[in-house]
Amino acid sequence: SATAPVLQRRSAMASHAIRMRQRRPRWLKTLGVSTLAGLTVAGCLDFGCHMWTTFTAGASPCSHLQARTPRSALCLAGASEAQNPRLRLGRESRGRTRVTRAAGGEQTAAFALAALSSFFNGSFPACSRFPKGPALDPVLFNGLVCVGVFLSSLLVPYAFSVPVLFTPGGAIGGALFVFAALFSFIAIPRAGLATAQAVWSCSAILVSFAWGAFGPAEVAAPVADLSGSAAALALLIAGALVIVNCDAIASRLAGGDGAGDTTAPEDGAGSDRAAGIASALAVGLFGGSVLVPFKFIPPEAAGLTAVPSFGLGALVAGVLVTGAYWKLVKKEEGLPEAEGDQVLAGLASGCLWNAGNVCSIIAQSPPFSLPYGIAYPILQCALFFGGLWGIYAFKEIQGAAVNAFWVGATTLAGGIVLLSLYGPGAAA
């Protein structure tokens, strides 16, 4: 009939309207997540800038009073101290107390920044879970993460008022980050998720501690107590293993077979499993060494000044690795494609990771100067925050596995406390 085309057009328009209503919440949710990530990064940068300016002001709290005190009054005070040694001793004691309090405040801020870096490092992978539809290829997503790291690195000179300089050490650090992520994608399908995470978490903790304790003079600091440091490492590794395998531990305690790694390769793939474990060890090697090149940068170009170079190195290495994977491994024609929400999630993930990177750099820079052998093992404890996402956001860890997770988290916290007391530079 004559009304059939009209009805078809109306049906097509109604179907299109329904699809748009279904897609709109995805875009709104992704935009909200990306905005929240951006605000988090901005808040982190603002907090770091405030802490930086507070502790690098260089003036004593009483310097303005000293400047306004008449010279005659200072002379009389000096004469009184000479006549009464108790006054001089009391003044020296108060001075030492102020210095101790200042040092204690800086140390507390340094550990807070290190913990914040661990939070961001454990939270950035969660962004990959927010896009709807089929998951983006992990290597392609990692390329977007590298772009996010680069873009967020450009904000650092303006947020912290540092000069824009290119430093090869910073670019090398960015390349190390890319290769750490690349080997993680190689390790998971060959060794299984739980095995790969356990291997690279433990190896990264050991590698970063080894750099901070036994590395070159630019990186290392004296170990306060070797046995105490060994106990701290044992607790950190044990805590990481319990967190990664909390499902398997809970299953075994409940009388099951303890099979918690659902992504493990099939039987007969022994060579693949060995290659996966070797790749996981490479993740720990590269991941535990990311900021080591920063220690060889001249002081005037080190610290936050090298962050844009880090972002540039991550961008170049990320583009090369992603392009080689797309053309040589996948053998695809043209350029890779991604949905808008996947692009936003990748960029937000890179911004979050770089926020943790900035926090770790500030913690290791003057006036905090937290030793590498303490700051970076704390950063590698990001599994704790990743587990919190799994428990409360994605409901991946449930039941008795939650109790096993908290046992591992407590063990991890004990290792951090021991490392702060007996690790590299703790004596200072």
Salt bridges, closest charged atoms under 4 A:
GLU81 OE2 - ARG91 NH1 3.07
GLU92 OE2 - ARG88 NH1 3.44
ASP341 OD2 - ARG26 NE 3.89
GLU396 OE2 - ARG129 NH1 2.19
